[in-house]
Amino acid sequence: MKRALELIMSLIVTAATYALMHVVLFMDLFNLQKKLPVYVPTAISVIVGFIFYFIFSSPLSELLMKRISQTEDRLSKMNLKELALSVIGCFVGLVLANLIGLAFNGFGALGTFIVVLLNVIFGILGIRVARRKKDDVNVRSLKEVLMTTPPSTTEDSIYGRPKILDTSVIIDGRILDLLQTGFIEGKIIIPDFVLEELRHIADSADSLKRQRGRRGLDILNEIQKQLAVPVEIKEFATAQPMEVDSMLLKMADSMDAFVVTNDFNLNKVAEFQGVRVLNINELANAIKPVVLPGEEMKVTIIKAGREAGQGVAYLNDGTMIVVEGGSKHIGETKTVIVTSVLQTAAGRMIFTKMIAAA
């Protein structure tokens, strides 16, 4: 590769020297056209090419290959959105440069040089502007603008989008049961920075945090064994350091994916930024059995309530039941009647009163 690059550069220098010699002879500035033999421009061009090849080609080719390698590394680190916008920005810059360059078509060699210079400047400028404005472009909005299929088709295909798991939902563990049921479709994405956060939690000096982190890693191992759901560990990096939640939302936006979480604050921030979220807690509340006022149920009162005379019981799904007058019957199973149901951000609370014995 290096040797081929050296030969190509030397041939370019030889050709450029030959063209320059012809320009000098054509303009006849030094009255050399009649004095020099015809073969002199060719001989001088070949000599200059050999000198360049043996002296300058090796260091210049090494420098060029180093620059190419750096450019390749930068391009490989770009996500698909950033790379596409950079290409579009470069294309727009080149179009503008050539439109402006039409005014210099009649200026000969000087006009050609100006056009080439405009292409280089506007091409680089287009790439730099596109990369700086990449965060202002919403992939989902652009997709909706360019989408030609009917809205119903888009709505049907939305369930196949990737699902990105955050740290809290992995540690919680219910996502494993949900995946086993087959209700979630699409690829499951585990970001590398979420894995790193889990590893830090698992190595914590606090025994409770350490236990939660190890539970999260065990859940991930079980998720990877699910044959029905494809799982991918994906690397993602940003130009500036960010918190895990911010990186999670930016990754979801760039991939047009859902974030699966049970973090209330992350849910609100995601809604504000227009990122789709699947909240496990909201799902759990939605599928709890509906209880209507006037229904009877049997509950075991396990502790006293906050207010005087109240007792507290729980359903199998964790729903809290407040029993009026139940504080005197702790540890007993009683038949109660539902008086009202209160839905809160933390879950559902059922208020009941005991049925008087006949």
C-alpha positions in Angstrom: 0.0 0.0 0.0 2.8 2.4 0.9 4.8 1.6 -2.2 1.8 2.1 -4.5 1.1 5.4 -2.8 4.7 6.6 -3.3 4.5 5.7 -7.0 1.2 7.4 -7.5 2.4 10.6 -5.8 5.6 10.6 -7.9 3.6 10.2 -11.1 1.4 13.1 -10.1 4.5 15.3 -9.5 6.0 14.2 -12.8 2.8 15.0 -14.7 2.5 18.4 -12.9 6.1 19.3 -13.7 5.5 18.4 -17.4 2.4 20.5 -17.5 4.2 23.4 -15.8 7.1 23.2 -18.3 4.7 23.3 -21.2 3.0 26.4 -19.7 6.3 28.1 -19.3 7.3 27.3 -22.9 3.9 28.3 -24.2 4.1 31.7 -22.5 7.8 32.0 -23.7 8.7 34.3 -20.8 12.4 33.6 -21.0 12.6 33.1 -24.8 13.4 29.4 -24.2 11.0 27.9 -26.8 13.4 28.1 -29.7 16.6 27.3 -27.7 15.6 24.1 -25.9 15.2 20.8 -27.7 11.7 19.2 -27.7 12.7 16.4 -25.3 13.9 18.7 -22.5 10.5 19.2 -20.8 10.0 15.4 -20.7 13.5 14.8 -19.3 13.2 17.5 -16.6 9.8 16.1 -15.6 11.2 12.6 -15.3 14.2 13.8 -13.3 12.0 15.8 -10.9 9.7 12.7 -10.5 12.7 10.5 -9.6 14.0 13.1 -7.1 10.6 13.3 -5.5 10.3 9.5 -5.4 13.7 8.9 -3.7 13.7 11.9 -1.3 10.1 13.1 -0.5 7.7 10.3 -1.4 8.4 8.1 1.7 7.8 10.7 4.5 4.9 12.2 2.6 3.2 8.8 2.1 3.7 7.9 5.8 2.1 11.2 6.8 -0.8 10.7 4.4 -1.4 7.1 5.6 -1.4 8.3 9.2 -4.0 10.9 8.3 -6.1 8.3 6.4 -5.9 6.0 9.5 -7.0 8.8 11.8 -9.9 9.6 9.5 -10.9 5.9 9.3 -10.9 5.8 13.2 -13.1 8.9 13.4 -15.6 7.5 10.8 -15.8 4.1 12.5 -16.6 5.8 15.9 -19.5 7.8 14.3 -23.0 6.4 14.7 -25.1 5.9 11.6 -27.0 9.2 12.1 -23.8 11.3 12.4 -22.2 9.6 9.4 -25.2 10.1 7.2 -25.5 13.8 8.2 -21.8 14.3 7.5 -22.2 12.9 4.0 -25.3 15.0 3.4 -23.4 18.1 4.7 -20.4 17.4 2.4 -22.7 16.9 -0.6 -24.5 20.2 0.1 -21.2 22.0 0.5 -19.9 20.7 -2.8 -23.1 21.7 -4.6 -22.8 25.2 -3.3 -19.1 25.4 -4.2 -19.7 24.3 -7.8 -22.6 26.7 -8.2 -20.4 29.6 -7.1 -17.5 28.2 -9.2 -19.6 28.7 -12.4 -18.7 32.4 -12.3 -15.0 31.5 -12.6 -15.2 29.2 -15.7 -13.7 31.7 -18.0 -10.6 32.4 -16.0 -8.5 29.5 -17.3 -6.0 27.8 -14.9 -6.8 30.5 -12.2 -10.5 29.7 -12.4 -9.9 26.0 -12.1 -7.7 26.6 -9.0 -10.4 28.8 -7.4 -13.1 26.1 -8.1 -11.0 23.4 -6.5 -10.3 25.6 -3.5 -14.0 26.3 -3.2 -14.9 22.6 -3.3 -12.4 21.9 -0.5 -13.5 24.8 1.7 -17.2 24.2 1.3 -17.0 20.4 1.6 -15.1 20.7 4.9 -17.5 23.4 6.1 -20.6 21.3 5.2 -19.2 18.4 7.2 -18.4 20.5 10.3 -21.8 22.3 10.3 -23.6 18.9 9.9 -21.7 17.4 12.8 -22.4 20.4 15.1 -26.1 20.3 14.3 -26.5 16.6 14.5 -28.2 16.8 17.9 -30.9 19.1 16.5 -32.0 16.5 14.0 -34.6 14.1 15.3 -34.4 10.8 13.4 -38.0 10.0 14.2 -39.3 13.3 12.9 -37.2 12.9 9.7 -38.5 9.4 9.2 -42.1 10.7 9.6 -41.5 13.4 7.0 -39.9 11.0 4.5 -42.4 8.1 5.2 -44.6 7.4 2.2 -46.5 4.4 3.8 -49.9 4.9 5.3 -50.1 5.7 9.1 -51.6 2.4 9.9 -48.6 0.5 8.5 -46.2 2.7 10.6 -48.3 2.0 13.7 -48.2 -1.8 13.0 -44.4 -1.9 12.6 -43.6 0.2 15.7 -43.7 -2.8 18.0 -40.7 -4.3 16.2 -38.4 -1.4 17.2 -35.3 -2.2 19.4 -35.8 -2.1 23.2 -33.0 -0.6 25.3 -32.8 -1.8 28.9 -31.7 0.6 31.6 -30.0 -0.4 34.9 -33.0 -0.2 37.1 -35.2 -2.5 35.0 -32.4 -5.1 34.8 -31.9 -5.1 38.6 -35.7 -5.2 39.1 -35.8 -8.6 37.4 -39.4 -8.6 36.1 -38.2 -7.9 32.6 -37.0 -11.5 32.5 -40.5 -12.8 33.2 -41.9 -10.4 30.6 -39.5 -11.6 27.9 -40.4 -15.3 28.7 -44.1 -14.6 28.0 -43.2 -13.4 24.5 -45.2 -10.1 24.7 -42.1 -8.0 23.8 -41.0 -8.1 20.2 -37.9 -6.6 18.6 -34.3 -6.8 19.4 -33.2 -6.2 23.1 -30.2 -3.8 23.4 -27.9 -3.8 26.4 -25.7 -0.7 26.2 -22.1 -1.1 27.2 -22.3 1.8 29.7 -25.2 0.0 31.5 -23.0 -3.1 31.8 -20.2 -0.9 33.2 -22.6 0.6 35.8 -23.8 -2.8 36.8 -20.3 -4.0 37.3 -19.5 -1.0 39.5 -22.6 -1.7 41.6 -21.7 -5.3 41.9 -18.2 -4.3 43.2 -19.6 -1.8 45.7 -18.5 -1.9 49.3 -22.1 -1.7 50.4 -23.5 -5.2 50.8 -27.0 -4.3 49.6 -25.7 -2.5 46.5 -23.3 -5.4 45.8 -26.2 -7.8 46.0 -28.4 -5.7 43.7 -25.6 -5.4 41.1 -24.9 -9.2 41.1 -28.7 -9.8 40.8 -28.7 -7.6 37.7 -25.8 -9.4 36.1 -27.5 -12.8 36.8 -30.7 -11.4 35.2 -28.6 -10.4 32.1 -27.1 -13.9 31.9 -30.7 -15.3 31.9 -31.9 -12.9 29.3 -29.1 -13.9 26.9 -30.2 -17.5 27.2 -33.7 -16.6 25.9 -33.9 -18.1 22.4 -37.1 -16.3 21.3 -35.7 -12.8 21.8 -32.5 -11.5 20.1 -30.1 -9.8 22.5 -27.3 -7.5 21.5 -24.6 -5.7 23.7 -24.0 -2.4 21.9 -21.3 0.2 22.3 -22.3 3.8 22.4 -20.2 6.9 23.1 -20.8 10.7 23.0 -18.4 13.5 22.3 -18.8 14.9 25.8 -19.1 12.9 29.1 -22.7 12.4 30.2 -24.7 10.7 32.9 -26.0 7.2 32.2 -29.6 8.3 31.9 -28.7 11.1 29.4 -26.6 8.7 27.3 -29.5 6.2 27.4 -31.9 8.8 26.0 -29.5 10.0 23.3 -28.8 6.4 22.2 -32.6 5.6 22.0 -33.1 8.8 19.9 -30.2 8.0 17.5 -31.5 4.4 17.1 -35.2 5.3 17.1 -35.7 2.7 19.9 -37.8 2.3 23.0 -36.3 2.7 26.5 -37.5 0.0 29.0 -37.3 1.3 32.6 -39.1 1.5 35.9 -37.4 4.8 36.8 -40.1 7.5 37.3 -37.8 10.4 36.7 -36.2 8.9 33.6 -39.7 8.3 32.3 -40.6 12.0 32.7 -37.4 13.3 31.1 -37.9 10.9 28.2 -41.4 12.2 27.6 -40.1 15.7 27.6 -37.4 14.8 25.0 -39.8 12.8 22.8 -38.2 9.4 23.4 -40.6 6.4 23.7 -40.6 4.6 27.0 -41.9 1.3 28.2 -42.4 1.5 32.0 -42.6 -1.8 33.8 -44.4 -0.3 36.8 -47.1 1.2 34.5 -47.5 -2.2 32.9 -47.9 -3.9 36.3 -50.5 -1.3 37.4 -52.4 -1.7 34.1 -52.8 -5.5 34.4 -53.8 -5.6 38.0 -57.3 -6.9 38.5 -60.0 -4.3 38.5 -61.8 -3.9 41.9 -65.1 -2.0 42.1 -66.8 -0.5 45.1 -69.2 -2.9 46.7 -67.2 -6.1 45.9 -66.3 -8.4 48.8 -63.0 -10.1 49.4 -61.1 -12.0 52.0 -57.9 -10.5 53.3 -55.4 -11.2 56.1 -54.7 -8.1 58.2 -50.9 -8.0 58.9 -50.3 -4.6 60.5 -51.8 -1.4 61.8 -52.4 1.5 59.3 -51.3 5.1 59.4 -54.6 6.4 60.8 -56.2 5.3 64.1 -58.1 2.1 63.9 -57.0 1.2 60.4 -55.5 -2.2 59.4 -53.4 -3.0 56.4 -53.5 -6.0 54.2 -52.0 -6.9 50.8 -53.1 -8.7 47.7 -50.8 -11.3 46.0 -49.6 -8.6 43.5 -48.6 -6.2 46.3 -51.7 -3.9 46.1 -52.2 -2.3 49.5 -55.6 -2.7 51.2 -56.6 -0.3 53.9 -59.3 -1.9 56.3 -61.3 0.5 58.5 -61.4 -0.8 62.0 -58.9 -3.5 61.2 -56.3 -2.6 63.8 -57.9 -4.8 66.4 -57.8 -7.9 64.1 -54.1 -8.1 63.1 -53.2 -11.6 62.0 -56.8 -12.5 61.3 -58.5 -13.2 58.0 -61.6 -11.2 57.5 -64.2 -10.6 54.8 -64.3 -6.9 53.8 -66.2 -4.8 51.3 -64.6 -2.3 49.0 -65.6 1.3 49.6 -63.2 3.1 47.1 -60.1 2.7 45.0 -57.3 5.3 44.8 -54.8 5.2 41.9 -51.4 6.9 42.8 -48.0 7.2 41.1 -46.8 4.5 43.5 -49.6 2.1 42.7 -53.2 1.3 43.6 -54.7 1.5 47.0 -58.0 -0.1 48.0 -60.0 1.2 50.9 -62.4 -1.3 52.6 -64.4 -1.8 55.7 -65.2 -5.0 57.5 -68.5 -6.7 57.1 -70.3 -7.0 60.4 -70.8 -10.5 61.5 -74.4 -11.8 61.1 
